[in-house]
């Protein structure tokens, strides 16, 4: 009776150990390594942030930031600061408001 209990306990522990939840699909390092997935997640966040989830959108933003500052951005991303669009002239000088 005692060996049967031990076997059942070991089997139960092994079954439960195999049931742990899967790793999150939106890991920052995983998104940094996969630019296609990163772009897809960013587009999902822009379309519907509530449906995509805040954690996934924050992970995508952090992964994009890391790729940008590491210089490993994709062909459709900005690689240098010189490639960024110019700042509109309305931000260069203060606007005086007259009453």
PLY file of the C-alpha trace (Angstrom):
ply
format ascii 1.0
element vertex 99
property float x
property float y
property float z
element edge 98
property int vertex1
property int vertex2
end_header
0.00 0.00 0.00
2.81 2.38 0.87
4.69 1.92 -2.47
1.45 2.50 -4.38
0.91 5.78 -2.53
4.48 6.88 -3.34
4.06 6.02 -7.03
0.74 7.86 -7.23
2.26 10.88 -5.49
5.25 10.97 -7.85
3.01 10.63 -10.91
0.73 13.40 -9.64
3.69 15.72 -9.06
5.05 15.03 -12.55
1.67 15.64 -14.16
1.20 18.90 -12.31
4.75 20.01 -13.14
3.96 19.56 -16.82
0.88 21.77 -16.48
2.66 25.01 -15.71
1.44 27.92 -17.83
3.39 28.65 -21.00
5.90 31.47 -21.08
4.41 34.79 -22.16
4.43 35.27 -25.92
5.32 38.93 -25.53
8.68 38.69 -23.77
10.82 41.75 -24.40
13.86 39.71 -25.42
11.75 37.57 -27.75
10.34 40.67 -29.43
13.80 42.22 -29.78
14.99 39.08 -31.56
11.92 38.84 -33.85
11.29 42.15 -35.68
8.36 40.73 -37.66
6.53 39.76 -34.46
7.45 43.11 -32.90
5.93 45.00 -35.82
2.76 42.88 -35.64
2.35 43.47 -31.90
2.92 47.23 -32.33
0.24 47.34 -35.03
-2.16 45.41 -32.79
-1.49 47.89 -29.99
-2.18 50.84 -32.29
-5.42 49.24 -33.51
-6.83 48.16 -30.13
-4.64 48.49 -27.03
-7.33 47.17 -24.67
-7.75 43.96 -26.67
-4.00 43.40 -27.08
-3.28 44.07 -23.43
-1.25 46.69 -21.66
1.59 44.32 -20.75
2.06 43.26 -24.38
2.06 46.86 -25.58
4.58 47.92 -22.95
6.81 44.98 -23.88
6.59 45.96 -27.55
7.45 49.57 -26.75
10.45 48.52 -24.67
11.62 46.08 -27.36
11.32 48.80 -30.02
13.30 51.20 -27.81
16.05 48.63 -27.26
16.29 47.85 -30.98
16.44 51.54 -31.85
19.19 52.45 -29.40
21.17 49.28 -30.19
21.20 50.19 -33.88
19.48 46.96 -34.92
16.32 48.51 -36.26
14.71 46.99 -39.32
14.59 48.52 -42.80
11.31 50.30 -42.08
12.52 51.78 -38.79
14.72 54.80 -38.12
18.37 53.83 -37.77
19.90 57.19 -36.82
18.66 60.42 -35.34
19.33 62.13 -38.69
16.66 59.94 -40.30
13.95 61.12 -37.93
11.41 63.46 -39.51
12.15 67.15 -38.94
10.47 68.96 -36.11
7.71 71.21 -37.44
8.60 74.91 -37.38
5.72 75.63 -35.03
7.77 74.01 -32.26
10.96 75.98 -32.96
9.81 79.40 -31.80
7.41 80.31 -29.03
4.01 81.49 -30.13
2.83 84.74 -28.61
-0.84 84.83 -27.81
-2.43 88.27 -27.99
-5.66 88.85 -26.11
0 1
1 2
2 3
3 4
4 5
5 6
6 7
7 8
8 9
9 10
10 11
11 12
12 13
13 14
14 15
15 16
16 17
17 18
18 19
19 20
20 21
21 22
22 23
23 24
24 25
25 26
26 27
27 28
28 29
29 30
30 31
31 32
32 33
33 34
34 35
35 36
36 37
37 38
38 39
39 40
40 41
41 42
42 43
43 44
44 45
45 46
46 47
47 48
48 49
49 50
50 51
51 52
52 53
53 54
54 55
55 56
56 57
57 58
58 59
59 60
60 61
61 62
62 63
63 64
64 65
65 66
66 67
67 68
68 69
69 70
70 71
71 72
72 73
73 74
74 75
75 76
76 77
77 78
78 79
79 80
80 81
81 82
82 83
83 84
84 85
85 86
86 87
87 88
88 89
89 90
90 91
91 92
92 93
93 94
94 95
95 96
96 97
97 98
